[in-house]
Amino acid sequence: MMTEELDVSGQDSDGGSEEVVLTPAELIDRLEQAWMNEKFAPELLETKSEIVECVIEQLDHMEENLRRAKKGDLKVSIHQMEMERIRYVLSSYLRCRLMKIEKFFPHILEKEKTRGEGEPSSLSPEEFAFAKEYMTNTETYLKNVALKHMPPNLQKVDLLKAVPKPDLDSYVFLRVKERQENLLVEPETDEQRDYVIDLEEGSQHLIRYKTIAPLVASGAVQLI
């Protein structure tokens, strides 16, 4: 029931768009990779809205096939369980992103505001609208509940300073998908020096997130 190929838009090395043809199995694998990365990364990652849309489309297609299948067929039960599993991964992925938006909304919106032309967005259009509304509601709530009762010189709050930033110095587990040479690792203390390491394909490491953040974005490593 999962045999059709789907087109997913991507970014080529020059920043232009390209169509990537994926089988349904490859599409679900992309979703699971995005889910794991989002789950374990301390910051909000680039939006994968094209994959989300394709997965929703594929689920609709699978539901239509199930409606036409013979009742009592064992394959129907197997495909229903697979659909529930996919729905869980999709819901968990989107929920994780919303939780990060709520937690870091001023910094996410500031990053979006200063994003250069051609740089991928961290937010889908729906997430961007949600983040702006969440920020407006937070400012309104703070003003009505607390700020208006304070002296005039204290009636403003800088949310960029008040809300903690994502901790990019936190450590993450990863699995290497593409061999990396001469990866620069910053020292943890002033007494230490920078050093370089090689990451062998298939190896697993515990390393500071900001060191490998570009590799997560490029898909060279997978957070686990």
Salt bridges, closest charged atoms under 4 A:
GLU4 OE2 - HIS61 NE2 3.55
GLU32 OE2 - ARG85 NH1 2.35
GLU38 OE1 - ARG97 NH1 2.75
GLU38 OE2 - LYS100 NZ 2.96
GLU43 OE1 - LYS111 NZ 3.95
GLU63 OE2 - ARG87 NH2 2.21
GLU64 OE1 - ARG67 NH2 2.70
GLU64 OE2 - ARG68 NH1 3.46
GLU82 OE2 - ARG85 NH2 2.94
GLU84 OE2 - ARG87 NH1 2.98
GLU110 OE1 - LYS113 NZ 3.64
GLU112 OE2 - ARG115 NH2 2.98
GLU127 OE2 - ARG97 NE 2.73
ASP169 OD1 - ARG208 NH1 3.72
ASP169 OD1 - LYS210 NZ 3.13
GLU181 OE2 - ARG179 NH1 2.31
GLU186 OE1 - LYS210 NZ 3.47
ASP198 OD2 - ARG179 NH2 3.99
GLU200 OE1 - ARG179 NE 2.82
